[in-house]
Amino acid sequence: MIAAGKAVPQLMVDHGLAVDRVYTGSFMTSLDMEGTVTQF
């Protein structure tokens, strides 16, 4: 999850994306699953 959070700024620069929020960290482990979610 941390890797996904670190990749977001580079994706914003490379593709001109605007990201509102990026949630990473131990609080996300309460979902009891691994993975990422991307919403447009």
OpenMM code with the backbone's topology and positions (N, CA, C; nanometers):
from openmm import Vec3, app, unit

residues = "MET ILE ALA ALA GLY LYS ALA VAL PRO GLN LEU MET VAL ASP HIS GLY LEU ALA VAL ASP ARG VAL TYR THR GLY SER PHE MET THR SER LEU ASP MET GLU GLY THR VAL THR GLN PHE".split()
positions = [
    Vec3(0.0809, -0.1194, 0.0000),
    Vec3(0.0000, 0.0000, 0.0000),
    Vec3(0.0854, 0.1261, 0.0000),
    Vec3(0.1953, 0.1211, 0.0721),
    Vec3(0.2830, 0.2375, 0.0761),
    Vec3(0.3410, 0.2636, -0.0626),
    Vec3(0.3726, 0.1568, -0.1365),
    Vec3(0.4271, 0.1730, -0.2716),
    Vec3(0.3265, 0.2436, -0.3621),
    Vec3(0.1996, 0.2110, -0.3487),
    Vec3(0.0965, 0.2772, -0.4291),
    Vec3(0.0882, 0.4247, -0.3942),
    Vec3(0.0999, 0.4563, -0.2658),
    Vec3(0.0959, 0.5961, -0.2229),
    Vec3(0.2127, 0.6763, -0.2751),
    Vec3(0.3286, 0.6120, -0.2854),
    Vec3(0.4466, 0.6810, -0.3364),
    Vec3(0.4429, 0.6954, -0.4882),
    Vec3(0.3692, 0.6094, -0.5570),
    Vec3(0.3615, 0.6148, -0.7027),
    Vec3(0.2664, 0.7236, -0.7516),
    Vec3(0.1724, 0.7644, -0.6693),
    Vec3(0.0706, 0.8610, -0.7116),
    Vec3(0.1298, 0.9938, -0.7580),
    Vec3(0.2231, 1.0560, -0.6843),
    Vec3(0.2775, 1.1833, -0.7334),
    Vec3(0.3433, 1.1716, -0.8709),
    Vec3(0.4107, 1.0603, -0.8969),
    Vec3(0.4743, 1.0427, -1.0278),
    Vec3(0.3693, 1.0245, -1.1364),
    Vec3(0.2627, 0.9527, -1.1082),
    Vec3(0.1549, 0.9369, -1.2055),
    Vec3(0.0886, 1.0704, -1.2357),
    Vec3(0.0765, 1.1546, -1.1342),
    Vec3(0.0173, 1.2863, -1.1551),
    Vec3(0.1010, 1.3676, -1.2527),
    Vec3(0.2323, 1.3609, -1.2381),
    Vec3(0.3218, 1.4361, -1.3261),
    Vec3(0.3220, 1.3762, -1.4661),
    Vec3(0.3352, 1.2439, -1.4751),
    Vec3(0.3477, 1.1771, -1.6047),
    Vec3(0.2218, 1.1875, -1.6896),
    Vec3(0.1057, 1.1791, -1.6265),
    Vec3(-0.0195, 1.1705, -1.7015),
    Vec3(-0.1125, 1.2893, -1.6798),
    Vec3(-0.0699, 1.3873, -1.6038),
    Vec3(-0.1524, 1.5051, -1.5809),
    Vec3(-0.2786, 1.4764, -1.5010),
    Vec3(-0.2711, 1.3815, -1.4096),
    Vec3(-0.3877, 1.3457, -1.3294),
    Vec3(-0.4007, 1.4373, -1.2087),
    Vec3(-0.5217, 1.4562, -1.1629),
    Vec3(-0.5470, 1.5310, -1.0398),
    Vec3(-0.6048, 1.4339, -0.9376),
    Vec3(-0.5343, 1.4122, -0.8289),
    Vec3(-0.5763, 1.3181, -0.7252),
    Vec3(-0.6238, 1.3972, -0.6043),
    Vec3(-0.7456, 1.3681, -0.5588),
    Vec3(-0.8008, 1.4369, -0.4418),
    Vec3(-0.7447, 1.3816, -0.3120),
    Vec3(-0.7468, 1.2491, -0.2967),
    Vec3(-0.7041, 1.1869, -0.1706),
    Vec3(-0.6302, 1.0576, -0.1986),
    Vec3(-0.5304, 1.0315, -0.1164),
    Vec3(-0.4600, 0.9035, -0.1180),
    Vec3(-0.4560, 0.8539, 0.0255),
    Vec3(-0.5162, 0.7392, 0.0496),
    Vec3(-0.5169, 0.6812, 0.1833),
    Vec3(-0.4195, 0.5643, 0.1868),
    Vec3(-0.3188, 0.5729, 0.2697),
    Vec3(-0.2270, 0.4618, 0.2928),
    Vec3(-0.1932, 0.4580, 0.4405),
    Vec3(-0.1473, 0.3461, 0.4849),
    Vec3(-0.1042, 0.3359, 0.6238),
    Vec3(-0.1730, 0.2224, 0.6975),
    Vec3(-0.1417, 0.2107, 0.8236),
    Vec3(-0.1911, 0.0979, 0.9028),
    Vec3(-0.3416, 0.1023, 0.9255),
    Vec3(-0.4034, 0.2197, 0.9192),
    Vec3(-0.5476, 0.2269, 0.9410),
    Vec3(-0.6245, 0.1531, 0.8335),
    Vec3(-0.5653, 0.1358, 0.7160),
    Vec3(-0.6322, 0.0651, 0.6074),
    Vec3(-0.6343, -0.0858, 0.6290),
    Vec3(-0.5505, -0.1401, 0.7173),
    Vec3(-0.5478, -0.2842, 0.7391),
    Vec3(-0.6744, -0.3343, 0.8070),
    Vec3(-0.7552, -0.2456, 0.8610),
    Vec3(-0.8799, -0.2884, 0.9239),
    Vec3(-0.9785, -0.3434, 0.8222),
    Vec3(-0.9522, -0.3231, 0.6949),
    Vec3(-1.0392, -0.3773, 0.5910),
    Vec3(-1.0166, -0.5267, 0.5700),
    Vec3(-0.9104, -0.5832, 0.6311),
    Vec3(-0.8797, -0.7262, 0.6223),
    Vec3(-0.8639, -0.7750, 0.4790),
    Vec3(-0.8077, -0.6952, 0.3945),
    Vec3(-0.7806, -0.7375, 0.2580),
    Vec3(-0.6668, -0.6539, 0.2021),
    Vec3(-0.6028, -0.7065, 0.1011),
    Vec3(-0.4965, -0.6327, 0.0351),
    Vec3(-0.5443, -0.5900, -0.1025),
    Vec3(-0.4829, -0.4864, -0.1555),
    Vec3(-0.5162, -0.4413, -0.2892),
    Vec3(-0.5256, -0.2907, -0.2956),
    Vec3(-0.5603, -0.2422, -0.4109),
    Vec3(-0.5767, -0.0990, -0.4311),
    Vec3(-0.7100, -0.0739, -0.5008),
    Vec3(-0.7593, 0.0461, -0.4878),
    Vec3(-0.8835, 0.0864, -0.5526),
    Vec3(-0.8576, 0.2169, -0.6249),
    Vec3(-0.9000, 0.2229, -0.7505),
    Vec3(-0.8882, 0.3451, -0.8290),
    Vec3(-1.0274, 0.3833, -0.8768),
    Vec3(-1.0681, 0.5052, -0.8486),
    Vec3(-1.1990, 0.5524, -0.8926),
    Vec3(-1.1809, 0.6759, -0.9785),
    Vec3(-1.2578, 0.6833, -1.0842),
    Vec3(-1.2524, 0.7986, -1.1742),
    Vec3(-1.3817, 0.8744, -1.1679),
] * unit.nanometer
topology = app.Topology()
chain = topology.addChain("A")
for resn in residues:
    res = topology.addResidue(resn, chain)
    for name in ("N", "CA", "C"):
        topology.addAtom(name, app.Element.getBySymbol(name[0]), res)
